[in-house]
Amino acid sequence: MLMTFDEVTKKIANGDLLHIAGTEGLIKKLPKGSWIGGSTEYFMARDGGKITDDLLSVIELPYREFKIKSYDEKTIQDITVDAFDNGFSIAIIPFDSTVHKVYAEKAAEFDGMFIKNITGWISGFNLSKSGQTPIAVNGLTGETYYEKAAVLHVAVPDDKTVTIGVINIFTQDENSPVIEFIEEGFSVKNCLINGKETVFADYIEQNKLDTKLPFVGDYSGNGVNISCKSIENGVVYTYAPVFSGIKYRIAKPISDYAGEFNRQLGKFEDAAAVFSCNCILNFLYGELEGKTLKAFAGPITFGEIAYQLVNQTLVYVSVV
């Protein structure tokens, strides 16, 4: 739900447990309380996608047992250790921070990562404005982080079950060649195209590939998107790291991005999500400003967390 600064301040004073998203300026001015926050000016609201710098997105969490912790690149692996056995954790990680890169590249190796319910998002800024810095905030202490993650760990009652869902409209195009990467990370120069070493940027240009389409990795039958950020001086920069040993293909083309996205969302109208976030690329490419997203509300992000970092998806948490 989108609220004014004064409305949010009252909810904090009331002792409500909150997840808050908004501009760097507004988030940093909020009083201390039981909340975590992160920066963005893009939102999913009940009446449509919005860009705003004077409202805050608030998700109220009806749970009593919780803890709020911060992690840097050296301690982020402890996120699973601190998570409740029956509950979920919402991590907010500043975009392009060291902890962002470490989490993206190493999260799958954290002890218990796919046993504990870890979700969250990468905080960002308005792409049309300069001078903004992605942040995460620990509301209990009032600390603002540029190089740390703020994480809310929540316990749910024993008779409840937590599910993390991922809505991904993309699948591998079977007509695409198999793409494999020799080096891991957020930048790619050379890759293997059907086993032949190739400059990836040249391959994209020569084949006139649509960089709005991610390349999709096959992770034991699950498709994980890697989205293109930019191509500069023969290097392809991505929003999530590529990994060696994974077979990728370009995503199957979608003629109506917004239509397909909303069609997929319609399958989950009964999800009863207690938390959700959506990728900035879905917002931009799907032209979602002003378009209702049915069952989901929350921040538009620079990356989503469903255990590990994912791109061009909508991530949600259900408690049933």
C-alpha positions as CSV (number, residue, x, y, z in Angstrom):
1,M,0.0,0.0,0.0
2,L,1.3,3.5,-0.9
3,M,1.2,5.9,2.0
4,T,2.3,9.4,2.9
5,F,5.3,10.1,5.1
6,D,3.0,11.1,8.0
7,E,0.9,8.0,7.6
8,V,4.0,5.7,7.7
9,T,5.3,7.6,10.8
10,K,2.1,6.9,12.6
11,K,2.3,3.2,11.8
12,I,5.9,3.1,13.1
13,A,4.9,4.8,16.3
14,N,2.1,2.2,16.7
15,G,4.7,-0.5,16.8
16,D,3.7,-2.2,13.6
17,L,6.2,-4.5,11.9
18,L,6.8,-3.0,8.5
19,H,8.7,-3.4,5.2
20,I,9.1,0.1,3.6
21,A,10.3,1.2,0.2
22,G,10.7,4.7,-1.0
23,T,13.2,7.4,-2.0
24,E,16.5,7.6,-0.2
25,G,15.5,11.0,1.3
26,L,12.2,9.8,2.7
27,I,13.5,6.5,4.0
28,K,16.4,8.2,5.9
29,K,14.0,10.6,7.7
30,L,11.7,7.9,9.1
31,P,11.8,7.4,12.9
32,K,13.2,4.3,14.5
33,G,10.9,1.3,14.9
34,S,10.2,-2.2,13.9
35,W,11.0,-1.9,10.2
36,I,13.5,-2.3,7.4
37,G,13.6,-0.2,4.3
38,G,15.2,0.3,0.9
39,S,15.3,2.8,-1.9
40,T,13.3,2.9,-5.1
41,E,10.8,5.2,-6.8
42,Y,9.1,2.5,-8.7
43,F,6.1,0.6,-7.2
44,M,3.4,-2.0,-7.8
45,A,0.2,-0.5,-6.2
46,R,-3.3,-1.8,-6.1
47,D,-4.4,0.7,-8.7
48,G,-1.4,0.2,-11.0
49,G,2.3,0.6,-11.4
50,K,3.6,4.0,-10.2
51,I,6.7,6.2,-10.1
52,T,6.6,8.5,-7.2
53,D,9.1,10.4,-4.9
54,D,6.6,11.5,-2.3
55,L,4.9,8.3,-1.3
56,L,6.2,5.2,0.5
57,S,5.3,1.5,-0.2
58,V,4.4,-0.2,3.0
59,I,3.9,-3.9,3.7
60,E,2.6,-4.7,7.1
61,L,3.7,-8.1,8.5
62,P,1.3,-9.5,11.2
63,Y,4.0,-11.4,13.1
64,R,5.4,-10.9,16.6
65,E,8.6,-12.9,16.6
66,F,11.3,-11.3,14.5
67,K,14.8,-9.9,14.4
68,I,16.5,-7.3,12.2
69,K,20.2,-7.7,11.4
70,S,22.7,-6.3,9.0
71,Y,25.4,-8.1,7.0
72,D,28.4,-7.1,5.0
73,E,30.2,-9.1,2.3
74,K,32.1,-11.1,5.0
75,T,29.0,-12.0,7.1
76,I,26.2,-12.3,4.5
77,Q,26.6,-16.1,4.5
78,D,25.2,-16.0,8.1
79,I,21.8,-15.0,6.7
80,T,20.7,-18.6,6.7
81,V,22.1,-19.3,10.1
82,D,20.0,-16.4,11.6
83,A,16.8,-17.3,9.7
84,F,14.0,-18.9,11.7
85,D,13.4,-22.6,11.0
86,N,9.7,-21.9,10.3
87,G,9.6,-18.4,8.8
88,F,11.1,-16.2,6.1
89,S,13.7,-13.6,5.8
90,I,13.4,-10.4,3.7
91,A,16.8,-9.0,2.6
92,I,17.3,-5.6,1.1
93,I,20.7,-5.2,-0.5
94,P,22.0,-1.9,-2.1
95,F,22.5,-2.2,-5.9
96,D,26.2,-2.5,-7.0
97,S,27.5,-2.8,-3.5
98,T,30.1,-5.4,-2.6
99,V,27.6,-7.4,-0.6
100,H,25.3,-7.4,-3.7
101,K,28.0,-8.9,-5.8
102,V,29.0,-11.5,-3.2
103,Y,25.5,-12.5,-2.5
104,A,24.8,-12.9,-6.3
105,E,27.8,-15.0,-6.9
106,K,27.9,-17.1,-3.7
107,A,24.4,-17.4,-2.2
108,A,23.8,-20.9,-3.7
109,E,26.8,-22.1,-1.6
110,F,25.5,-20.8,1.7
111,D,24.8,-23.5,4.3
112,G,21.1,-24.3,4.3
113,M,20.3,-21.8,1.6
114,F,17.5,-23.9,0.0
115,I,16.2,-25.0,3.4
116,K,15.5,-21.6,4.9
117,N,13.1,-19.2,3.2
118,I,15.3,-16.3,2.0
119,T,13.7,-13.6,-0.2
120,G,14.1,-9.9,-0.8
121,W,15.3,-7.4,-3.3
122,I,18.1,-5.2,-4.6
123,S,17.4,-1.5,-3.8
124,G,17.9,1.1,-6.5
125,F,17.0,4.6,-7.7
126,N,15.1,6.6,-10.3
127,L,16.9,5.9,-13.6
128,S,15.9,9.4,-14.8
129,K,17.5,11.3,-11.9
130,S,21.2,11.8,-11.0
131,G,22.7,12.0,-7.5
132,Q,20.8,9.1,-5.9
133,T,22.4,6.2,-4.1
134,P,20.9,2.8,-3.4
135,I,20.4,2.2,0.4
136,A,19.1,-0.3,2.9
137,V,18.0,0.8,6.4
138,N,17.7,-0.9,9.7
139,G,14.7,0.8,11.3
140,L,15.5,-0.5,14.8
141,T,18.8,1.3,14.9
142,G,18.2,4.0,12.4
143,E,21.3,3.0,10.5
144,T,21.6,3.6,6.7
145,Y,23.6,1.2,4.8
146,Y,25.4,1.7,1.4
147,E,27.5,-1.4,1.7
148,K,25.5,-3.7,3.9
149,A,22.3,-5.7,3.6
150,A,19.4,-5.0,6.1
151,V,17.5,-8.2,6.8
152,L,14.2,-8.9,8.6
153,H,13.9,-12.4,9.9
154,V,10.3,-13.4,10.7
155,A,9.0,-16.5,12.5
156,V,5.5,-17.8,11.6
157,P,3.3,-20.0,13.7
158,D,4.0,-23.7,13.7
159,D,0.7,-24.4,11.9
160,K,1.7,-22.2,9.0
161,T,3.8,-23.0,5.9
162,V,5.9,-20.5,3.9
163,T,6.2,-20.7,0.2
164,I,8.4,-18.5,-2.0
165,G,7.1,-18.2,-5.5
166,V,8.7,-16.9,-8.7
167,I,6.7,-15.7,-11.7
168,N,8.9,-15.9,-14.8
169,I,7.3,-15.3,-18.2
170,F,10.5,-16.4,-20.0
171,T,11.5,-19.9,-21.2
172,Q,14.5,-21.1,-23.2
173,D,14.1,-20.8,-27.0
174,E,14.8,-24.3,-28.3
175,N,16.0,-22.7,-31.6
176,S,18.7,-20.8,-29.7
177,P,22.2,-22.3,-29.7
178,V,23.5,-23.4,-26.3
179,I,25.6,-20.7,-24.7
180,E,28.2,-21.5,-22.0
181,F,30.4,-19.2,-20.1
182,I,34.1,-19.7,-19.4
183,E,34.4,-17.0,-16.7
184,E,31.8,-16.3,-14.0
185,G,30.6,-12.9,-12.9
186,F,28.6,-9.8,-14.0
187,S,30.6,-9.2,-17.2
188,V,31.1,-11.4,-20.3
189,K,33.6,-11.1,-23.1
190,N,34.1,-14.6,-24.5
191,C,31.6,-17.5,-24.4
192,L,31.0,-20.8,-26.1
193,I,28.3,-20.9,-28.7
194,N,27.5,-24.5,-29.4
195,G,31.0,-25.3,-28.2
196,K,32.7,-22.6,-30.3
197,E,34.5,-19.8,-28.6
198,T,32.9,-16.5,-29.6
199,V,33.0,-12.8,-28.5
200,F,29.5,-12.6,-27.0
201,A,29.0,-8.9,-27.8
202,D,29.8,-9.7,-31.5
203,Y,27.3,-12.6,-31.5
204,I,24.6,-10.4,-30.2
205,E,25.2,-7.7,-32.7
206,Q,25.7,-10.0,-35.7
207,N,22.4,-11.9,-34.9
208,K,20.5,-8.7,-34.0
209,L,19.4,-10.2,-30.7
210,D,16.8,-8.3,-28.7
211,T,18.6,-7.5,-25.4
212,K,15.2,-7.0,-23.7
213,L,15.1,-10.8,-23.7
214,P,17.2,-12.4,-21.0
215,F,19.3,-15.5,-21.6
216,V,17.9,-18.3,-19.6
217,G,20.0,-20.9,-17.7
218,D,18.9,-24.5,-17.1
219,Y,19.3,-25.1,-13.4
220,S,18.2,-28.7,-13.0
221,G,15.1,-28.0,-15.1
222,N,14.4,-24.5,-13.6
223,G,14.9,-21.5,-15.8
224,V,16.9,-18.7,-14.2
225,N,17.1,-15.4,-16.2
226,I,20.3,-13.4,-16.8
227,S,19.3,-9.9,-18.0
228,C,21.5,-7.7,-20.1
229,K,22.5,-4.4,-18.5
230,S,24.6,-2.8,-21.2
231,I,27.2,-3.6,-23.9
232,E,30.4,-1.5,-23.8
233,N,33.7,-1.9,-25.6
234,G,33.0,-5.5,-26.6
235,V,31.9,-6.5,-23.1
236,V,28.4,-7.6,-22.1
237,Y,27.4,-6.4,-18.6
238,T,24.6,-8.3,-16.8
239,Y,22.3,-7.7,-13.8
240,A,23.1,-11.1,-12.4
241,P,26.2,-13.2,-12.7
242,V,26.7,-16.0,-15.2
243,F,28.1,-19.3,-14.1
244,S,30.2,-21.9,-15.8
245,G,28.8,-25.4,-16.2
246,I,25.3,-24.0,-16.9
247,K,23.7,-24.3,-20.3
248,Y,22.0,-21.0,-21.3
249,R,19.8,-20.2,-24.3
250,I,18.2,-16.9,-25.4
251,A,14.7,-16.6,-24.1
252,K,11.8,-17.3,-26.4
253,P,10.5,-14.1,-28.0
254,I,7.3,-12.6,-26.5
255,S,5.1,-10.5,-28.9
256,D,3.0,-8.9,-26.1
257,Y,5.2,-8.4,-23.1
258,A,2.6,-6.6,-20.9
259,G,-0.2,-8.9,-22.0
260,E,1.8,-12.1,-21.2
261,F,3.0,-10.7,-17.9
262,N,-0.5,-10.0,-16.8
263,R,-1.8,-13.3,-18.1
264,Q,0.8,-15.1,-16.0
265,L,-0.1,-13.0,-12.9
266,G,-3.7,-13.9,-13.4
267,K,-2.8,-17.5,-12.5
268,F,-1.7,-16.4,-9.0
269,E,-4.6,-14.1,-8.0
270,D,-5.3,-16.4,-5.0
271,A,-1.7,-16.4,-3.9
272,A,-2.5,-14.2,-0.8
273,A,1.1,-12.8,-0.9
274,V,2.4,-11.3,2.4
275,F,5.4,-9.8,0.5
276,S,6.2,-9.3,-3.2
277,C,8.6,-7.4,-5.5
278,N,8.9,-7.0,-9.2
279,C,11.8,-6.3,-11.5
280,I,12.4,-2.9,-13.0
281,L,12.9,-4.5,-16.4
282,N,9.4,-6.0,-16.3
283,F,8.1,-2.5,-15.3
284,L,9.9,-0.8,-18.2
285,Y,9.7,-3.3,-21.0
286,G,6.1,-4.3,-20.0
287,E,5.1,-0.6,-19.8
288,L,3.4,-1.4,-16.5
289,E,3.1,2.2,-15.3
290,G,-0.6,2.7,-14.5
291,K,-1.4,-1.0,-15.2
292,T,-2.9,-3.0,-12.3
293,L,-0.9,-6.1,-11.2
294,K,-3.9,-7.9,-9.6
295,A,-2.8,-9.8,-6.5
296,F,0.6,-8.1,-6.0
297,A,1.9,-4.9,-4.4
298,G,5.4,-3.8,-3.4
299,P,8.6,-2.3,-4.7
300,I,10.0,-2.4,-8.2
301,T,13.5,-3.6,-7.9
302,F,17.0,-3.8,-9.4
303,G,17.0,-7.6,-8.7
304,E,14.9,-10.1,-6.9
305,I,15.9,-12.6,-4.3
306,A,14.3,-16.1,-4.3
307,Y,17.0,-17.8,-2.4
308,Q,19.5,-16.7,-4.9
309,L,19.5,-13.5,-7.1
310,V,17.1,-13.6,-10.1
311,N,16.2,-11.1,-12.8
312,Q,13.1,-10.1,-14.8
313,T,10.8,-12.0,-12.4
314,L,8.2,-11.2,-9.8
315,V,8.9,-12.9,-6.4
316,Y,6.4,-13.4,-3.7
317,V,5.9,-15.0,-0.3
318,S,2.8,-16.8,0.8
319,V,2.0,-18.0,4.3
320,V,-0.8,-20.6,4.5
